Amino acid sequence: MRYCLCLALSLFLSSWSVQAAENDSTPIMVIYPSDGDNYVNTDNMPDCNDSRLISEVKEAIRSYLDDMPPMSILDYRKRHLVLKNIEKYTEVAIDEFKPSDNYLVANELTTTKINQHMTNSDFRLCASGGQKPIYLLIYPEDFRYRVQIIDFIAPTSKGNAFSLLYTPTVKQYDKIELDKSEN
């Protein structure tokens, strides 16, 4: 009996709510974003040869290497060569980059594109010189830029663990004097 009473009450309430919704003539506006909209601002993204970017990357790598104790003369030479080969970077076109070029870069690029909802135009990829180049994957994050330093240390199970945040310089404007009549 209790079951039948609950069923009848639920049917009555559901039909009553359907009638109330049908009588409401308030228009509903649904807004869909267009596919061409780009919400990511890459206006201040640093170039591959930005001197401040290179010095910040070099300092991050140097501090990482200083924290690691040297084990042999080969490790010392390897560290010296790494620091020597990160002075200059060249930009790599992301559209032409193939996963066979470097698996770690391709993995980080794909993961970031999926997780951050970005496209190829939102990234900049830079490669250092030398036999085994170090890659910088640069993309916007909040009001700064995340610089992933790839192929320098081995990735963890969560991906690349070596990165830094680059804050672009704020554009300075000339001081504007207002006329006293405008005040």
C-alpha positions as CSV (number, residue, x, y, z in Angstrom):
1,M,0.0,0.0,0.0
2,R,2.8,2.4,0.9
3,Y,4.5,1.6,-2.4
4,C,1.4,2.4,-4.4
5,L,0.9,5.7,-2.5
6,C,4.5,6.8,-3.2
7,L,4.2,5.9,-6.9
8,A,1.0,7.8,-7.3
9,L,2.5,10.8,-5.5
10,S,5.6,10.8,-7.6
11,L,3.6,10.6,-10.9
12,F,1.4,13.5,-9.7
13,L,4.4,15.7,-8.9
14,S,6.2,14.9,-12.1
15,S,3.2,15.7,-14.2
16,W,2.7,18.9,-12.2
17,S,6.4,20.0,-12.8
18,V,6.1,19.3,-16.6
19,Q,3.0,21.5,-16.8
20,A,4.8,24.3,-14.9
21,A,7.7,24.1,-17.2
22,E,5.4,24.2,-20.3
23,N,3.6,27.3,-19.0
24,D,6.9,29.2,-18.5
25,S,7.4,31.3,-21.6
26,T,10.8,32.8,-20.6
27,P,13.2,32.4,-23.5
28,I,16.3,30.5,-22.9
29,M,19.5,31.7,-24.6
30,V,22.2,29.1,-25.2
31,I,25.7,30.4,-26.1
32,Y,28.1,28.1,-27.8
33,P,31.7,29.2,-28.4
34,S,32.8,29.3,-32.0
35,D,35.7,27.0,-33.0
36,G,37.8,29.9,-34.2
37,D,38.0,31.7,-30.8
38,N,41.4,31.6,-29.2
39,Y,41.2,32.5,-25.5
40,V,45.0,32.0,-24.9
41,N,47.1,35.2,-25.0
42,T,50.5,34.6,-26.6
43,D,51.4,38.2,-27.3
44,N,54.3,38.4,-24.8
45,M,55.6,34.9,-25.3
46,P,59.4,35.0,-25.3
47,D,61.4,34.2,-28.4
48,C,63.9,31.3,-28.3
49,N,66.8,33.7,-28.2
50,D,65.4,36.0,-25.5
51,S,68.4,36.8,-23.3
52,R,66.4,36.8,-20.0
53,L,64.8,33.5,-20.8
54,I,68.1,31.9,-21.6
55,S,69.7,33.2,-18.4
56,E,66.8,31.9,-16.3
57,V,67.0,28.5,-18.0
58,K,70.7,28.4,-17.5
59,E,70.4,29.4,-13.9
60,A,67.8,26.6,-13.2
61,I,70.0,24.0,-14.9
62,R,73.1,25.3,-13.1
63,S,71.4,25.1,-9.7
64,Y,70.1,21.6,-10.4
65,L,73.6,20.5,-11.4
66,D,75.1,22.1,-8.3
67,D,72.7,20.1,-6.1
68,M,73.9,16.9,-7.7
69,P,77.2,15.7,-6.3
70,P,79.8,15.0,-9.0
71,M,80.7,11.3,-9.3
72,S,83.5,11.2,-11.8
73,I,85.5,13.2,-14.3
74,L,83.0,12.2,-17.0
75,D,80.1,13.7,-15.0
76,Y,82.1,16.9,-14.6
77,R,82.7,17.1,-18.4
78,K,79.1,16.2,-19.1
79,R,77.9,19.1,-16.9
80,H,80.3,21.5,-18.5
81,L,79.2,20.5,-22.0
82,V,75.5,20.9,-21.0
83,L,76.1,24.4,-19.7
84,K,78.1,25.2,-22.8
85,N,75.4,24.0,-25.2
86,I,72.5,25.9,-23.7
87,E,73.6,29.4,-24.7
88,K,71.7,29.5,-28.0
89,Y,68.3,28.0,-29.1
90,T,66.6,27.7,-32.4
91,E,62.9,27.6,-32.9
92,V,61.4,24.3,-34.1
93,A,58.1,24.5,-36.0
94,I,55.6,22.5,-34.0
95,D,53.5,21.7,-37.1
96,E,56.6,20.0,-38.7
97,F,57.7,18.3,-35.5
98,K,57.3,14.5,-35.6
99,P,57.1,12.2,-32.6
100,S,60.0,10.2,-34.1
101,D,62.2,13.4,-33.7
102,N,62.0,13.2,-29.9
103,Y,59.5,11.0,-28.0
104,L,59.8,13.0,-24.8
105,V,58.9,16.3,-26.5
106,A,56.1,14.7,-28.4
107,N,54.7,13.2,-25.2
108,E,54.9,16.4,-23.3
109,L,53.4,18.4,-26.1
110,T,50.4,16.0,-26.6
111,T,49.7,15.8,-22.9
112,T,49.8,19.5,-22.4
113,K,47.6,20.1,-25.5
114,I,45.0,17.7,-24.1
115,N,45.1,18.8,-20.5
116,Q,45.3,22.6,-21.1
117,H,42.9,22.6,-24.2
118,M,45.4,24.3,-26.4
119,T,46.4,24.2,-30.1
120,N,49.8,24.2,-31.8
121,S,49.6,28.0,-32.2
122,D,49.7,28.4,-28.4
123,F,53.2,26.8,-28.0
124,R,56.7,27.7,-28.9
125,L,59.3,24.9,-29.1
126,C,63.0,25.7,-28.9
127,A,66.0,23.4,-29.3
128,S,69.6,23.9,-28.1
129,G,72.7,22.9,-30.0
130,G,74.9,19.9,-29.5
131,Q,74.6,16.2,-30.1
132,K,71.7,15.7,-27.6
133,P,69.7,18.9,-27.7
134,I,67.7,20.2,-24.7
135,Y,64.2,21.4,-25.7
136,L,62.2,24.3,-24.2
137,L,58.4,24.0,-24.6
138,I,56.9,27.4,-23.8
139,Y,53.2,27.9,-23.3
140,P,50.9,30.4,-21.4
141,E,50.0,29.6,-17.8
142,D,47.9,32.2,-16.0
143,F,49.7,35.5,-16.7
144,R,53.1,33.9,-17.1
145,Y,54.6,31.3,-19.3
146,R,55.5,27.8,-18.4
147,V,58.9,26.7,-19.8
148,Q,59.2,23.0,-19.8
149,I,62.9,22.0,-20.0
150,I,62.7,18.6,-21.8
151,D,65.3,15.9,-22.3
152,F,67.6,17.3,-19.5
153,I,66.5,14.9,-16.8
154,A,64.5,11.7,-17.1
155,P,60.8,12.2,-16.9
156,T,58.8,10.9,-13.9
157,S,55.6,8.9,-14.1
158,K,53.7,12.2,-14.1
159,G,55.6,13.6,-17.1
160,N,58.4,16.2,-17.2
161,A,59.3,17.4,-13.7
162,F,61.8,20.1,-14.7
163,S,60.3,23.5,-15.6
164,L,60.2,27.1,-14.6
165,L,57.8,30.0,-14.8
166,Y,58.8,32.9,-17.0
167,T,57.2,36.3,-16.2
168,P,57.3,38.7,-19.2
169,T,58.4,42.3,-18.6
170,V,55.5,44.6,-18.2
171,K,55.2,47.2,-20.9
172,Q,55.9,50.7,-19.7
173,Y,53.9,53.5,-21.0
174,D,54.8,57.2,-21.0
175,K,53.3,59.3,-18.3
176,I,50.3,61.3,-19.6
177,E,49.8,64.8,-18.2
178,L,46.1,65.9,-18.1
179,D,45.1,69.4,-18.8
180,K,43.7,71.3,-15.9
181,S,40.6,71.9,-17.9
182,E,39.9,68.1,-18.2
183,N,40.0,67.6,-14.5
